[in-house]
């Protein structure tokens, strides 16, 4: 079994040398997958990540 709790992915973008912007692509994702299941996560821009157990 694969179990994920409260997954977060943070990006930092620098607008200039003094100013940076932080944002989360994913914030607080949790899921479980049993043996033999295939899970696909589709983001708002259509990019996907596939996980198999």
mmCIF entry with sequence, helices, sheets and N, C-alpha, C, O atoms, coordinates in Angstrom:
data_MODEL
# 
_entry.id   MODEL 
# 
_entity.id                         1 
_entity.type                       polymer 
_entity.pdbx_number_of_molecules   1 
# 
_entity_poly.entity_id                      1 
_entity_poly.type                           'polypeptide(L)' 
_entity_poly.nstd_linkage                   no 
_entity_poly.nstd_monomer                   no 
_entity_poly.pdbx_seq_one_letter_code       
;(UNK)(UNK)(UNK)(UNK)(UNK)(UNK)(UNK)(UNK)(UNK)(UNK)(UNK)(UNK)(UNK)(UNK)(UNK)(UNK)
(UNK)(UNK)(UNK)(UNK)(UNK)(UNK)(UNK)(UNK)(UNK)(UNK)(UNK)(UNK)(UNK)(UNK)(UNK)(UNK)
(UNK)(UNK)(UNK)(UNK)(UNK)(UNK)(UNK)(UNK)(UNK)(UNK)(UNK)(UNK)(UNK)(UNK)(UNK)(UNK)
(UNK)(UNK)(UNK)(UNK)(UNK)
;
_entity_poly.pdbx_seq_one_letter_code_can   XXXXXXXXXXXXXXXXXXXXXXXXXXXXXXXXXXXXXXXXXXXXXXXXXXXXX 
_entity_poly.pdbx_strand_id                 A 
# 
loop_
_entity_poly_seq.entity_id 
_entity_poly_seq.num 
_entity_poly_seq.mon_id 
_entity_poly_seq.hetero 
1 1  UNK n 
1 2  UNK n 
1 3  UNK n 
1 4  UNK n 
1 5  UNK n 
1 6  UNK n 
1 7  UNK n 
1 8  UNK n 
1 9  UNK n 
1 10 UNK n 
1 11 UNK n 
1 12 UNK n 
1 13 UNK n 
1 14 UNK n 
1 15 UNK n 
1 16 UNK n 
1 17 UNK n 
1 18 UNK n 
1 19 UNK n 
1 20 UNK n 
1 21 UNK n 
1 22 UNK n 
1 23 UNK n 
1 24 UNK n 
1 25 UNK n 
1 26 UNK n 
1 27 UNK n 
1 28 UNK n 
1 29 UNK n 
1 30 UNK n 
1 31 UNK n 
1 32 UNK n 
1 33 UNK n 
1 34 UNK n 
1 35 UNK n 
1 36 UNK n 
1 37 UNK n 
1 38 UNK n 
1 39 UNK n 
1 40 UNK n 
1 41 UNK n 
1 42 UNK n 
1 43 UNK n 
1 44 UNK n 
1 45 UNK n 
1 46 UNK n 
1 47 UNK n 
1 48 UNK n 
1 49 UNK n 
1 50 UNK n 
1 51 UNK n 
1 52 UNK n 
1 53 UNK n 
# 
_struct_asym.id          A 
_struct_asym.entity_id   1 
# 
loop_
_struct_sheet.id 
_struct_sheet.type 
_struct_sheet.number_strands 
_struct_sheet.details 
AA1 ? 2 ? 
AA2 ? 2 ? 
# 
loop_
_struct_sheet_order.sheet_id 
_struct_sheet_order.range_id_1 
_struct_sheet_order.range_id_2 
_struct_sheet_order.offset 
_struct_sheet_order.sense 
AA1 1 2 ? anti-parallel 
AA2 1 2 ? anti-parallel 
# 
loop_
_struct_sheet_range.sheet_id 
_struct_sheet_range.id 
_struct_sheet_range.beg_label_comp_id 
_struct_sheet_range.beg_label_asym_id 
_struct_sheet_range.beg_label_seq_id 
_struct_sheet_range.pdbx_beg_PDB_ins_code 
_struct_sheet_range.end_label_comp_id 
_struct_sheet_range.end_label_asym_id 
_struct_sheet_range.end_label_seq_id 
_struct_sheet_range.pdbx_end_PDB_ins_code 
_struct_sheet_range.beg_auth_comp_id 
_struct_sheet_range.beg_auth_asym_id 
_struct_sheet_range.beg_auth_seq_id 
_struct_sheet_range.end_auth_comp_id 
_struct_sheet_range.end_auth_asym_id 
_struct_sheet_range.end_auth_seq_id 
AA1 1 UNK A 2  ? UNK A 14 ? UNK A 2  UNK A 14 
AA1 2 UNK A 20 ? UNK A 33 ? UNK A 20 UNK A 33 
AA2 1 UNK A 38 ? UNK A 42 ? UNK A 38 UNK A 42 
AA2 2 UNK A 48 ? UNK A 52 ? UNK A 48 UNK A 52 
# 
loop_
_atom_site.group_PDB 
_atom_site.id 
_atom_site.type_symbol 
_atom_site.label_atom_id 
_atom_site.label_alt_id 
_atom_site.label_comp_id 
_atom_site.label_asym_id 
_atom_site.label_entity_id 
_atom_site.label_seq_id 
_atom_site.pdbx_PDB_ins_code 
_atom_site.Cartn_x 
_atom_site.Cartn_y 
_atom_site.Cartn_z 
_atom_site.occupancy 
_atom_site.B_iso_or_equiv 
_atom_site.pdbx_formal_charge 
_atom_site.auth_seq_id 
_atom_site.auth_comp_id 
_atom_site.auth_asym_id 
_atom_site.auth_atom_id 
_atom_site.pdbx_PDB_model_num 
ATOM 1   N N  . UNK A 1 1  ? 0.840  -1.179 0.000   1.00 0.00 ? 1  UNK A N  1 
ATOM 2   C CA . UNK A 1 1  ? 0.000  0.000  0.000   1.00 0.00 ? 1  UNK A CA 1 
ATOM 3   C C  . UNK A 1 1  ? 0.885  1.242  0.000   1.00 0.00 ? 1  UNK A C  1 
ATOM 4   O O  . UNK A 1 1  ? 1.926  1.287  0.656   1.00 0.00 ? 1  UNK A O  1 
ATOM 5   N N  . UNK A 1 2  ? 0.456  2.218  -0.731  1.00 0.00 ? 2  UNK A N  1 
ATOM 6   C CA . UNK A 1 2  ? 1.110  3.528  -0.766  1.00 0.00 ? 2  UNK A CA 1 
ATOM 7   C C  . UNK A 1 2  ? 0.170  4.526  -0.114  1.00 0.00 ? 2  UNK A C  1 
ATOM 8   O O  . UNK A 1 2  ? -0.997 4.625  -0.496  1.00 0.00 ? 2  UNK A O  1 
ATOM 9   N N  . UNK A 1 3  ? 0.668  5.262  0.863   1.00 0.00 ? 3  UNK A N  1 
ATOM 10  C CA . UNK A 1 3  ? -0.153 6.255  1.555   1.00 0.00 ? 3  UNK A CA 1 
ATOM 11  C C  . UNK A 1 3  ? 0.605  7.572  1.597   1.00 0.00 ? 3  UNK A C  1 
ATOM 12  O O  . UNK A 1 3  ? 1.763  7.618  2.012   1.00 0.00 ? 3  UNK A O  1 
ATOM 13  N N  . UNK A 1 4  ? -0.054 8.641  1.166   1.00 0.00 ? 4  UNK A N  1 
ATOM 14  C CA . UNK A 1 4  ? 0.530  9.979  1.163   1.00 0.00 ? 4  UNK A CA 1 
ATOM 15  C C  . UNK A 1 4  ? -0.381 10.892 1.975   1.00 0.00 ? 4  UNK A C  1 
ATOM 16  O O  . UNK A 1 4  ? -1.589 10.944 1.744   1.00 0.00 ? 4  UNK A O  1 
ATOM 17  N N  . UNK A 1 5  ? 0.212  11.611 2.928   1.00 0.00 ? 5  UNK A N  1 
ATOM 18  C CA . UNK A 1 5  ? -0.553 12.538 3.764   1.00 0.00 ? 5  UNK A CA 1 
ATOM 19  C C  . UNK A 1 5  ? 0.043  13.939 3.667   1.00 0.00 ? 5  UNK A C  1 
ATOM 20  O O  . UNK A 1 5  ? 1.236  14.142 3.896   1.00 0.00 ? 5  UNK A O  1 
ATOM 21  N N  . UNK A 1 6  ? -0.801 14.886 3.328   1.00 0.00 ? 6  UNK A N  1 
ATOM 22  C CA . UNK A 1 6  ? -0.447 16.311 3.364   1.00 0.00 ? 6  UNK A CA 1 
ATOM 23  C C  . UNK A 1 6  ? 0.768  16.644 2.488   1.00 0.00 ? 6  UNK A C  1 
ATOM 24  O O  . UNK A 1 6  ? 1.692  17.323 2.935   1.00 0.00 ? 6  UNK A O  1 
ATOM 25  N N  . UNK A 1 7  ? 0.758  16.171 1.260   1.00 0.00 ? 7  UNK A N  1 
ATOM 26  C CA . UNK A 1 7  ? 1.839  16.438 0.315   1.00 0.00 ? 7  UNK A CA 1 
ATOM 27  C C  . UNK A 1 7  ? 1.814  17.895 -0.127  1.00 0.00 ? 7  UNK A C  1 
ATOM 28  O O  . UNK A 1 7  ? 0.758  18.440 -0.449  1.00 0.00 ? 7  UNK A O  1 
ATOM 29  N N  . UNK A 1 8  ? 2.997  18.524 -0.138  1.00 0.00 ? 8  UNK A N  1 
ATOM 30  C CA . UNK A 1 8  ? 3.119  19.919 -0.572  1.00 0.00 ? 8  UNK A CA 1 
ATOM 31  C C  . UNK A 1 8  ? 4.304  20.046 -1.519  1.00 0.00 ? 8  UNK A C  1 
ATOM 32  O O  . UNK A 1 8  ? 5.314  19.364 -1.345  1.00 0.00 ? 8  UNK A O  1 
ATOM 33  N N  . UNK A 1 9  ? 4.188  20.905 -2.509  1.00 0.00 ? 9  UNK A N  1 
ATOM 34  C CA . UNK A 1 9  ? 5.284  21.210 -3.419  1.00 0.00 ? 9  UNK A CA 1 
ATOM 35  C C  . UNK A 1 9  ? 5.375  22.719 -3.552  1.00 0.00 ? 9  UNK A C  1 
ATOM 36  O O  . UNK A 1 9  ? 4.489  23.355 -4.122  1.00 0.00 ? 9  UNK A O  1 
ATOM 37  N N  . UNK A 1 10 ? 6.459  23.295 -3.019  1.00 0.00 ? 10 UNK A N  1 
ATOM 38  C CA . UNK A 1 10 ? 6.638  24.745 -3.017  1.00 0.00 ? 10 UNK A CA 1 
ATOM 39  C C  . UNK A 1 10 ? 7.672  25.139 -4.062  1.00 0.00 ? 10 UNK A C  1 
ATOM 40  O O  . UNK A 1 10 ? 8.703  24.484 -4.209  1.00 0.00 ? 10 UNK A O  1 
ATOM 41  N N  . UNK A 1 11 ? 7.386  26.214 -4.781  1.00 0.00 ? 11 UNK A N  1 
ATOM 42  C CA . UNK A 1 11 ? 8.312  26.796 -5.739  1.00 0.00 ? 11 UNK A CA 1 
ATOM 43  C C  . UNK A 1 11 ? 8.662  28.203 -5.288  1.00 0.00 ? 11 UNK A C  1 
ATOM 44  O O  . UNK A 1 11 ? 7.839  28.902 -4.697  1.00 0.00 ? 11 UNK A O  1 
ATOM 45  N N  . UNK A 1 12 ? 9.881  28.607 -5.572  1.00 0.00 ? 12 UNK A N  1 
ATOM 46  C CA . UNK A 1 12 ? 10.333 29.970 -5.279  1.00 0.00 ? 12 UNK A CA 1 
ATOM 47  C C  . UNK A 1 12 ? 10.761 30.601 -6.593  1.00 0.00 ? 12 UNK A C  1 
ATOM 48  O O  . UNK A 1 12 ? 11.574 30.048 -7.334  1.00 0.00 ? 12 UNK A O  1 
ATOM 49  N N  . UNK A 1 13 ? 10.200 31.758 -6.861  1.00 0.00 ? 13 UNK A N  1 
ATOM 50  C CA . UNK A 1 13 ? 10.531 32.496 -8.083  1.00 0.00 ? 13 UNK A CA 1 
ATOM 51  C C  . UNK A 1 13 ? 11.073 33.864 -7.674  1.00 0.00 ? 13 UNK A C  1 
ATOM 52  O O  . UNK A 1 13 ? 10.494 34.547 -6.829  1.00 0.00 ? 13 UNK A O  1 
ATOM 53  N N  . UNK A 1 14 ? 12.171 34.247 -8.274  1.00 0.00 ? 14 UNK A N  1 
ATOM 54  C CA . UNK A 1 14 ? 12.773 35.538 -7.963  1.00 0.00 ? 14 UNK A CA 1 
ATOM 55  C C  . UNK A 1 14 ? 12.360 36.555 -9.015  1.00 0.00 ? 14 UNK A C  1 
ATOM 56  O O  . UNK A 1 14 ? 12.666 36.404 -10.198 1.00 0.00 ? 14 UNK A O  1 
ATOM 57  N N  . UNK A 1 15 ? 11.656 37.600 -8.565  1.00 0.00 ? 15 UNK A N  1 
ATOM 58  C CA . UNK A 1 15 ? 11.224 38.666 -9.472  1.00 0.00 ? 15 UNK A CA 1 
ATOM 59  C C  . UNK A 1 15 ? 12.401 39.564 -9.836  1.00 0.00 ? 15 UNK A C  1 
ATOM 60  O O  . UNK A 1 15 ? 12.531 40.007 -10.977 1.00 0.00 ? 15 UNK A O  1 
ATOM 61  N N  . UNK A 1 16 ? 13.244 39.821 -8.863  1.00 0.00 ? 16 UNK A N  1 
ATOM 62  C CA . UNK A 1 16 ? 14.487 40.567 -9.068  1.00 0.00 ? 16 UNK A CA 1 
ATOM 63  C C  . UNK A 1 16 ? 15.440 40.143 -7.959  1.00 0.00 ? 16 UNK A C  1 
ATOM 64  O O  . UNK A 1 16 ? 15.153 39.188 -7.237  1.00 0.00 ? 16 UNK A O  1 
ATOM 65  N N  . UNK A 1 17 ? 16.551 40.821 -7.812  1.00 0.00 ? 17 UNK A N  1 
ATOM 66  C CA . UNK A 1 17 ? 17.555 40.388 -6.828  1.00 0.00 ? 17 UNK A CA 1 
ATOM 67  C C  . UNK A 1 17 ? 17.082 40.496 -5.382  1.00 0.00 ? 17 UNK A C  1 
ATOM 68  O O  . UNK A 1 17 ? 17.590 39.779 -4.519  1.00 0.00 ? 17 UNK A O  1 
ATOM 69  N N  . UNK A 1 18 ? 16.125 41.371 -5.099  1.00 0.00 ? 18 UNK A N  1 
ATOM 70  C CA . UNK A 1 18 ? 15.677 41.595 -3.721  1.00 0.00 ? 18 UNK A CA 1 
ATOM 71  C C  . UNK A 1 18 ? 14.321 40.975 -3.409  1.00 0.00 ? 18 UNK A C  1 
ATOM 72  O O  . UNK A 1 18 ? 13.991 40.766 -2.241  1.00 0.00 ? 18 UNK A O  1 
ATOM 73  N N  . UNK A 1 19 ? 13.555 40.687 -4.410  1.00 0.00 ? 19 UNK A N  1 
ATOM 74  C CA . UNK A 1 19 ? 12.175 40.272 -4.189  1.00 0.00 ? 19 UNK A CA 1 
ATOM 75  C C  . UNK A 1 19 ? 11.951 38.843 -4.703  1.00 0.00 ? 19 UNK A C  1 
ATOM 76  O O  . UNK A 1 19 ? 12.239 38.531 -5.858  1.00 0.00 ? 19 UNK A O  1 
ATOM 77  N N  . UNK A 1 20 ? 11.434 37.990 -3.822  1.00 0.00 ? 20 UNK A N  1 
ATOM 78  C CA . UNK A 1 20 ? 11.123 36.631 -4.240  1.00 0.00 ? 20 UNK A CA 1 
ATOM 79  C C  . UNK A 1 20 ? 9.653  36.326 -3.974  1.00 0.00 ? 20 UNK A C  1 
ATOM 80  O O  . UNK A 1 20 ? 9.024  36.938 -3.111  1.00 0.00 ? 20 UNK A O  1 
ATOM 81  N N  . UNK A 1 21 ? 9.128  35.391 -4.713  1.00 0.00 ? 21 UNK A N  1 
ATOM 82  C CA . UNK A 1 21 ? 7.728  34.987 -4.596  1.00 0.00 ? 21 UNK A CA 1 
ATOM 83  C C  . UNK A 1 21 ? 7.701  33.477 -4.387  1.00 0.00 ? 21 UNK A C  1 
ATOM 84  O O  . UNK A 1 21 ? 8.331  32.733 -5.138  1.00 0.00 ? 21 UNK A O  1 
ATOM 85  N N  . UNK A 1 22 ? 6.977  33.027 -3.373  1.00 0.00 ? 22 UNK A N  1 
ATOM 86  C CA . UNK A 1 22 ? 6.811  31.606 -3.103  1.00 0.00 ? 22 UNK A CA 1 
ATOM 87  C C  . UNK A 1 22 ? 5.374  31.211 -3.395  1.00 0.00 ? 22 UNK A C  1 
ATOM 88  O O  . UNK A 1 22 ? 4.443  31.947 -3.067  1.00 0.00 ? 22 UNK A O  1 
ATOM 89  N N  . UNK A 1 23 ? 5.195  30.056 -4.009  1.00 0.00 ? 23 UNK A N  1 
ATOM 90  C CA . UNK A 1 23 ? 3.845  29.554 -4.238  1.00 0.00 ? 23 UNK A CA 1 
ATOM 91  C C  . UNK A 1 23 ? 3.849  28.038 -4.212  1.00 0.00 ? 23 UNK A C  1 
ATOM 92  O O  . UNK A 1 23 ? 4.871  27.397 -4.460  1.00 0.00 ? 23 UNK A O  1 
ATOM 93  N N  . UNK A 1 24 ? 2.696  27.481 -3.908  1.00 0.00 ? 24 UNK A N  1 
ATOM 94  C CA . UNK A 1 24 ? 2.532  26.032 -3.827  1.00 0.00 ? 24 UNK A CA 1 
ATOM 95  C C  . UNK A 1 24 ? 1.811  25.527 -5.070  1.00 0.00 ? 24 UNK A C  1 
ATOM 96  O O  . UNK A 1 24 ? 0.733  26.008 -5.418  1.00 0.00 ? 24 UNK A O  1 
ATOM 97  N N  . UNK A 1 25 ? 2.419  24.556 -5.729  1.00 0.00 ? 25 UNK A N  1 
ATOM 98  C CA . UNK A 1 25 ? 1.756  23.900 -6.855  1.00 0.00 ? 25 UNK A CA 1 
ATOM 99  C C  . UNK A 1 25 ? 0.726  22.916 -6.319  1.00 0.00 ? 25 UNK A C  1 
ATOM 100 O O  . UNK A 1 25 ? -0.366 22.788 -6.872  1.00 0.00 ? 25 UNK A O  1 
ATOM 101 N N  . UNK A 1 26 ? 1.070  22.235 -5.261  1.00 0.00 ? 26 UNK A N  1 
ATOM 102 C CA . UNK A 1 26 ? 0.176  21.304 -4.558  1.00 0.00 ? 26 UNK A CA 1 
ATOM 103 C C  . UNK A 1 26 ? 0.259  21.656 -3.088  1.00 0.00 ? 26 UNK A C  1 
ATOM 104 O O  . UNK A 1 26 ? 1.338  21.935 -2.567  1.00 0.00 ? 26 UNK A O  1 
ATOM 105 N N  . UNK A 1 27 ? -0.886 21.641 -2.420  1.00 0.00 ? 27 UNK A N  1 
ATOM 106 C CA . UNK A 1 27 ? -0.885 22.007 -1.014  1.00 0.00 ? 27 UNK A CA 1 
ATOM 107 C C  . UNK A 1 27 ? -1.886 21.155 -0.261  1.00 0.00 ? 27 UNK A C  1 
ATOM 108 O O  . UNK A 1 27 ? -3.092 21.387 -0.343  1.00 0.00 ? 27 UNK A O  1 
ATOM 109 N N  . UNK A 1 28 ? -1.393 20.173 0.471   1.00 0.00 ? 28 UNK A N  1 
ATOM 110 C CA . UNK A 1 28 ? -2.253 19.366 1.325   1.00 0.00 ? 28 UNK A CA 1 
ATOM 111 C C  . UNK A 1 28 ? -2.940 18.205 0.625   1.00 0.00 ? 28 UNK A C  1 
ATOM 112 O O  . UNK A 1 28 ? -4.076 17.873 0.963   1.00 0.00 ? 28 UNK A O  1 
ATOM 113 N N  . UNK A 1 29 ? -2.281 17.582 -0.339  1.00 0.00 ? 29 UNK A N  1 
ATOM 114 C CA . UNK A 1 29 ? -2.872 16.437 -1.041  1.00 0.00 ? 29 UNK A CA 1 
ATOM 115 C C  . UNK A 1 29 ? -2.614 15.167 -0.239  1.00 0.00 ? 29 UNK A C  1 
ATOM 116 O O  . UNK A 1 29 ? -1.488 14.915 0.192   1.00 0.00 ? 29 UNK A O  1 
ATOM 117 N N  . UNK A 1 30 ? -3.650 14.375 -0.043  1.00 0.00 ? 30 UNK A N  1 
ATOM 118 C CA . UNK A 1 30 ? -3.543 13.081 0.634   1.00 0.00 ? 30 UNK A CA 1 
ATOM 119 C C  . UNK A 1 30 ? -4.269 12.030 -0.192  1.00 0.00 ? 30 UNK A C  1 
ATOM 120 O O  . UNK A 1 30 ? -5.338 12.290 -0.744  1.00 0.00 ? 30 UNK A O  1 
ATOM 121 N N  . UNK A 1 31 ? -3.675 10.829 -0.275  1.00 0.00 ? 31 UNK A N  1 
ATOM 122 C CA . UNK A 1 31 ? -4.329 9.728  -0.981  1.00 0.00 ? 31 UNK A CA 1 
ATOM 123 C C  . UNK A 1 31 ? -3.702 8.402  -0.578  1.00 0.00 ? 31 UNK A C  1 
ATOM 124 O O  . UNK A 1 31 ? -2.616 8.361  0.000   1.00 0.00 ? 31 UNK A O  1 
ATOM 125 N N  . UNK A 1 32 ? -4.408 7.316  -0.896  1.00 0.00 ? 32 UNK A N  1 
ATOM 126 C CA . UNK A 1 32 ? -3.930 5.962  -0.665  1.00 0.00 ? 32 UNK A CA 1 
ATOM 127 C C  . UNK A 1 32 ? -4.106 5.153  -1.937  1.00 0.00 ? 32 UNK A C  1 
ATOM 128 O O  . UNK A 1 32 ? -5.051 5.364  -2.696  1.00 0.00 ? 32 UNK A O  1 
ATOM 129 N N  . UNK A 1 33 ? -3.182 4.219  -2.164  1.00 0.00 ? 33 UNK A N  1 
ATOM 130 C CA . UNK A 1 33 ? -3.283 3.312  -3.300  1.00 0.00 ? 33 UNK A CA 1 
ATOM 131 C C  . UNK A 1 33 ? -2.971 1.908  -2.815  1.00 0.00 ? 33 UNK A C  1 
ATOM 132 O O  . UNK A 1 33 ? -1.968 1.687  -2.136  1.00 0.00 ? 33 UNK A O  1 
ATOM 133 N N  . UNK A 1 34 ? -3.817 0.974  -3.158  1.00 0.00 ? 34 UNK A N  1 
ATOM 134 C CA . UNK A 1 34 ? -3.591 -0.418 -2.814  1.00 0.00 ? 34 UNK A CA 1 
ATOM 135 C C  . UNK A 1 34 ? -2.760 -1.094 -3.891  1.00 0.00 ? 34 UNK A C  1 
ATOM 136 O O  . UNK A 1 34 ? -2.622 -0.567 -4.995  1.00 0.00 ? 34 UNK A O  1 
ATOM 137 N N  . UNK A 1 35 ? -2.213 -2.246 -3.579  1.00 0.00 ? 35 UNK A N  1 
ATOM 138 C CA . UNK A 1 35 ? -1.400 -2.989 -4.524  1.00 0.00 ? 35 UNK A CA 1 
ATOM 139 C C  . UNK A 1 35 ? -2.194 -3.267 -5.798  1.00 0.00 ? 35 UNK A C  1 
ATOM 140 O O  . UNK A 1 35 ? -3.343 -3.705 -5.738  1.00 0.00 ? 35 UNK A O  1 
ATOM 141 N N  . UNK A 1 36 ? -1.573 -3.009 -6.953  1.00 0.00 ? 36 UNK A N  1 
ATOM 142 C CA . UNK A 1 36 ? -2.220 -3.250 -8.237  1.00 0.00 ? 36 UNK A CA 1 
ATOM 143 C C  . UNK A 1 36 ? -3.002 -2.065 -8.778  1.00 0.00 ? 36 UNK A C  1 
ATOM 144 O O  . UNK A 1 36 ? -3.427 -2.094 -9.933  1.00 0.00 ? 36 UNK A O  1 
ATOM 145 N N  . UNK A 1 37 ? -3.203 -1.029 -7.984  1.00 0.00 ? 37 UNK A N  1 
ATOM 146 C CA . UNK A 1 37 ? -3.924 0.151  -8.446  1.00 0.00 ? 37 UNK A CA 1 
ATOM 147 C C  . UNK A 1 37 ? -2.983 1.121  -9.155  1.00 0.00 ? 37 UNK A C  1 
ATOM 148 O O  . UNK A 1 37 ? -1.798 1.203  -8.831  1.00 0.00 ? 37 UNK A O  1 
ATOM 149 N N  . UNK A 1 38 ? -3.512 1.837  -10.102 1.00 0.00 ? 38 UNK A N  1 
ATOM 150 C CA . UNK A 1 38 ? -2.779 2.878  -10.812 1.00 0.00 ? 38 UNK A CA 1 
ATOM 151 C C  . UNK A 1 38 ? -3.491 4.192  -10.544 1.00 0.00 ? 38 UNK A C  1 
ATOM 152 O O  . UNK A 1 38 ? -4.708 4.291  -10.696 1.00 0.00 ? 38 UNK A O  1 
ATOM 153 N N  . UNK A 1 39 ? -2.729 5.197  -10.148 1.00 0.00 ? 39 UNK A N  1 
ATOM 154 C CA . UNK A 1 39 ? -3.313 6.498  -9.798  1.00 0.00 ? 39 UNK A CA 1 
ATOM 155 C C  . UNK A 1 39 ? -2.700 7.559  -10.700 1.00 0.00 ? 39 UNK A C  1 
ATOM 156 O O  . UNK A 1 39 ? -1.486 7.587  -10.900 1.00 0.00 ? 39 UNK A O  1 
ATOM 157 N N  . UNK A 1 40 ? -3.532 8.423  -11.236 1.00 0.00 ? 40 UNK A N  1 
ATOM 158 C CA . UNK A 1 40 ? -3.064 9.563  -12.017 1.00 0.00 ? 40 UNK A CA 1 
ATOM 159 C C  . UNK A 1 40 ? -3.563 10.843 -11.376 1.00 0.00 ? 40 UNK A C  1 
ATOM 160 O O  . UNK A 1 40 ? -4.728 10.944 -10.992 1.00 0.00 ? 40 UNK A O  1 
ATOM 161 N N  . UNK A 1 41 ? -2.684 11.811 -11.265 1.00 0.00 ? 41 UNK A N  1 
ATOM 162 C CA . UNK A 1 41 ? -3.046 13.117 -10.708 1.00 0.00 ? 41 UNK A CA 1 
ATOM 163 C C  . UNK A 1 41 ? -2.911 14.141 -11.827 1.00 0.00 ? 41 UNK A C  1 
ATOM 164 O O  . UNK A 1 41 ? -1.833 14.307 -12.398 1.00 0.00 ? 41 UNK A O  1 
ATOM 165 N N  . UNK A 1 42 ? -3.987 14.813 -12.133 1.00 0.00 ? 42 UNK A N  1 
ATOM 166 C CA . UNK A 1 42 ? -4.010 15.780 -13.222 1.00 0.00 ? 42 UNK A CA 1 
ATOM 167 C C  . UNK A 1 42 ? -4.098 17.180 -12.647 1.00 0.00 ? 42 UNK A C  1 
ATOM 168 O O  . UNK A 1 42 ? -5.005 17.484 -11.873 1.00 0.00 ? 42 UNK A O  1 
ATOM 169 N N  . UNK A 1 43 ? -3.164 18.026 -13.023 1.00 0.00 ? 43 UNK A N  1 
ATOM 170 C CA . UNK A 1 43 ? -3.133 19.396 -12.519 1.00 0.00 ? 43 UNK A CA 1 
ATOM 171 C C  . UNK A 1 43 ? -3.957 20.330 -13.380 1.00 0.00 ? 43 UNK A C  1 
ATOM 172 O O  . UNK A 1 43 ? -4.438 19.934 -14.441 1.00 0.00 ? 43 UNK A O  1 
ATOM 173 N N  . UNK A 1 44 ? -4.127 21.572 -12.935 1.00 0.00 ? 44 UNK A N  1 
ATOM 174 C CA . UNK A 1 44 ? -4.955 22.526 -13.656 1.00 0.00 ? 44 UNK A CA 1 
ATOM 175 C C  . UNK A 1 44 ? -4.403 22.901 -15.038 1.00 0.00 ? 44 UNK A C  1 
ATOM 176 O O  . UNK A 1 44 ? -5.153 23.348 -15.906 1.00 0.00 ? 44 UNK A O  1 
ATOM 177 N N  . UNK A 1 45 ? -3.094 22.719 -15.241 1.00 0.00 ? 45 UNK A N  1 
ATOM 178 C CA . UNK A 1 45 ? -2.518 23.038 -16.540 1.00 0.00 ? 45 UNK A CA 1 
ATOM 179 C C  . UNK A 1 45 ? -2.440 21.812 -17.462 1.00 0.00 ? 45 UNK A C  1 
ATOM 180 O O  . UNK A 1 45 ? -1.898 21.895 -18.564 1.00 0.00 ? 45 UNK A O  1 
ATOM 181 N N  . UNK A 1 46 ? -2.976 20.689 -17.012 1.00 0.00 ? 46 UNK A N  1 
ATOM 182 C CA . UNK A 1 46 ? -2.974 19.473 -17.804 1.00 0.00 ? 46 UNK A CA 1 
ATOM 183 C C  . UNK A 1 46 ? -1.770 18.586 -17.599 1.00 0.00 ? 46 UNK A C  1 
ATOM 184 O O  . UNK A 1 46 ? -1.729 17.476 -18.130 1.00 0.00 ? 46 UNK A O  1 
ATOM 185 N N  . UNK A 1 47 ? -0.776 19.047 -16.834 1.00 0.00 ? 47 UNK A N  1 
ATOM 186 C CA . UNK A 1 47 ? 0.383  18.197 -16.542 1.00 0.00 ? 47 UNK A CA 1 
ATOM 187 C C  . UNK A 1 47 ? -0.040 17.097 -15.583 1.00 0.00 ? 47 UNK A C  1 
ATOM 188 O O  . UNK A 1 47 ? -0.803 17.339 -14.648 1.00 0.00 ? 47 UNK A O  1 
ATOM 189 N N  . UNK A 1 48 ? 0.449  15.903 -15.813 1.00 0.00 ? 48 UNK A N  1 
ATOM 190 C CA . UNK A 1 48 ? 0.036  14.810 -14.940 1.00 0.00 ? 48 UNK A CA 1 
ATOM 191 C C  . UNK A 1 48 ? 1.248  14.082 -14.377 1.00 0.00 ? 48 UNK A C  1 
ATOM 192 O O  . UNK A 1 48 ? 2.341  14.114 -14.943 1.00 0.00 ? 48 UNK A O  1 
ATOM 193 N N  . UNK A 1 49 ? 1.021  13.435 -13.260 1.00 0.00 ? 49 UNK A N  1 
ATOM 194 C CA . UNK A 1 49 ? 2.006  12.579 -12.634 1.00 0.00 ? 49 UNK A CA 1 
ATOM 195 C C  . UNK A 1 49 ? 1.331  11.233 -12.419 1.00 0.00 ? 49 UNK A C  1 
ATOM 196 O O  . UNK A 1 49 ? 0.202  11.178 -11.932 1.00 0.00 ? 49 UNK A O  1 
ATOM 197 N N  . UNK A 1 50 ? 2.006  10.153 -12.775 1.00 0.00 ? 50 UNK A N  1 
ATOM 198 C CA . UNK A 1 50 ? 1.446  8.815  -12.612 1.00 0.00 ? 50 UNK A CA 1 
ATOM 199 C C  . UNK A 1 50 ? 2.205  8.054  -11.549 1.00 0.00 ? 50 UNK A C  1 
ATOM 200 O O  . UNK A 1 50 ? 3.430  8.134  -11.463 1.00 0.00 ? 50 UNK A O  1 
ATOM 201 N N  . UNK A 1 51 ? 1.474  7.324  -10.749 1.00 0.00 ? 51 UNK A N  1 
ATOM 202 C CA . UNK A 1 51 ? 2.061  6.525  -9.693  1.00 0.00 ? 51 UNK A CA 1 
ATOM 203 C C  . UNK A 1 51 ? 1.511  5.114  -9.805  1.00 0.00 ? 51 UNK A C  1 
ATOM 204 O O  . UNK A 1 51 ? 0.306  4.937  -9.981  1.00 0.00 ? 51 UNK A O  1 
ATOM 205 N N  . UNK A 1 52 ? 2.354  4.123  -9.708  1.00 0.00 ? 52 UNK A N  1 
ATOM 206 C CA . UNK A 1 52 ? 1.911  2.729  -9.689  1.00 0.00 ? 52 UNK A CA 1 
ATOM 207 C C  . UNK A 1 52 ? 2.450  2.077  -8.434  1.00 0.00 ? 52 UNK A C  1 
ATOM 208 O O  . UNK A 1 52 ? 3.522  2.427  -7.941  1.00 0.00 ? 52 UNK A O  1 
ATOM 209 N N  . UNK A 1 53 ? 1.700  1.135  -7.932  1.00 0.00 ? 53 UNK A N  1 
ATOM 210 C CA . UNK A 1 53 ? 2.182  0.430  -6.730  1.00 0.00 ? 53 UNK A CA 1 
ATOM 211 C C  . UNK A 1 53 ? 2.478  -1.002 -7.074  1.00 0.00 ? 53 UNK A C  1 
ATOM 212 O O  . UNK A 1 53 ? 2.894  -1.772 -6.208  1.00 0.00 ? 53 UNK A O  1 
# 
